[in-house]
């Protein structure tokens, strides 16, 4: 069976829409995967939890910003 953290965004949205996956379950699976892998991968300088509410079906989920992208700060 596919792990929740391995689902694509499209698959995640389909499962949430079908009622077979909750947004909270998805967030927890992603947070757990980051906690497990980050000490080895060391991909993030800092991790800030996103708010869980907002517009859009995936608002409040995790995302990474690569250092080659120009950001405001």
N, C-alpha and C positions, 0 to 999 in steps of 0.2 A: 504494500500500500504506500502511496506517495505521502511523504511528510508534508505537513501544512507549510512549513518554511520553504519547501521546494516548489510550491505551486507558482505558476505565472500570475501576473495581475489579472489576466482574463479569466483564468481558472478560478482564482480567488473570488472575483466578482460573481461568477456564475454560481459558485457554491453558496455564497452569502445570499444571493437572490433566491436560490432554491431552498434556503433554510437549513442546509446541511452543515453550515459553518457560520459561526457568529464572528462579528468583528473583534470582540474581546478575545476569542480563541486564536484568531489570526495574529493579533498584536502580541499575545503571550508567547506564541510559537516563535515569532520573529525575535522577540526580546531574549528568549531562551537560546536561540541559535547564536545571536550576537554574543551573549555571555559565555557560551561554550567555545566559540571560535576566536574571539578577539584576542585572548592572551597569546595565541599561536600566530594568527594572521597579522595582528597589529595594523589594521587598516584605518583606524579612526584616531584622530587626535583627541577628540572629545565626543561624548555621546549625551545628547539631551533628549529626554522623553518628550514626545509630541503630545499636544492636547488630544483627548480622545473624541472631542466633539467638533463639528464644523460642517460646512457644506461639502457635498460630494461623497460618493460611496467609499472611498479610501482615505478620506480626510483623517489625519491623525496617525497614519501609518508611518513606518520608518523609511528613510531614504538617505542616501549618501551623496555628498558633494565632493567630486574629485578635485584635487589641488590645482589641476590645470584649467579649471573654470574660473573666469573672472567674477568675483562677487563684490557686493557693495562694501563689505568690511574686510 
